[in-house]
Amino acid sequence: MRTLLWGVIPYVVLVLLAAGLAWRYRYDKFGWTTRSSQVYESKLLNIASPMFHYGILFVLVGHLVGLFVPESWTEKAGVSEHTYHLFSLYGGTAAGVLLVLGIALLLYRRRTNAPVFRATTANDKLMYLVLFAAIVLGMVAKLTHASGEGYNYRESMAPWARSLFTLQPDTDRMAGVPVMYQIHAVVGMALFALIPFTRLVHMFSAPVQYLFRPYVVYRSRDPRRVGARPERRGWEKTGS
Ligand code: HEM
């Protein structure tokens, strides 16, 4: 069972992720979208969406540091285990709370706004369930083991996660890991496997080119709009 969970499933997930993304690009290039519901409702979305996305970005950075920066490195850099624990406890929890509030608001909006709910497919519902479960289980695992020095996953889960990349999964490291952390990691892996087949696929098409493209100039045609001025004859300079 340990080999299956921590030595086989992670690779199945990686293959599903890579092959799924290639398949989606090949067969559903034009369906590669967030399927945004902003046209139905934007007031709540403008608050909930940044909360969720900043929250998940901070949590992602926390996972990358926690799982992929070895304890020996931070110690050499002069960061004691105690300092690391405090940083992870307060920083990680703050990011987690932002994320929980963000997803709770997004789900509330999706359920209570009729057009948004009508635009929600069975695929979306499954995705939200797994996403919500991964987030809540991560918080529960962390907060139920927060007393004292907390649970030091950097000596168990982190070396296991790193060993996956050497193609020699150290499944023994997962032996004594508290069950809540184990369930969290399994649900997290399930979420990774779902990415190519759901709206989450949009995370791989961050519009980086937006940073470099020229400005788009918007002008109102409505003369009554604030800031509008009478049209002048001839060409106008852009950016004025
Ligand atoms: C296989 C993948 C994953 C592994 C191995 C993993 C591992 C961990 C570990 C070890 C912690 C505890 C941190 C601590 O005790 O200080 C944690 C916390 C957490 N995880 Fe994950 N995780 C995974 C995927 C995910 C995913 C996909 C999400 C969200 C969509 C997520 C959301 C959270 C949250 C919200 C917390 C609590 C807050 C925090 O520490 O930042 N995790 N995870």
Boltz pocket constraint, residues with backbone or C-beta under 6 A from the ligand:
constraints:
  - pocket:
      binder: B
      contacts: [[A, 58], [A, 59], [A, 62], [A, 63], [A, 66], [A, 88], [A, 89], [A, 91], [A, 92], [A, 93], [A, 95], [A, 96], [A, 99], [A, 131], [A, 134], [A, 135], [A, 136], [A, 137], [A, 138], [A, 139], [A, 141], [A, 142], [A, 151], [A, 153], [A, 157], [A, 161], [A, 181], [A, 184], [A, 185], [A, 186], [A, 187], [A, 188], [A, 189], [A, 191], [A, 192]]
      max_distance: 6.0
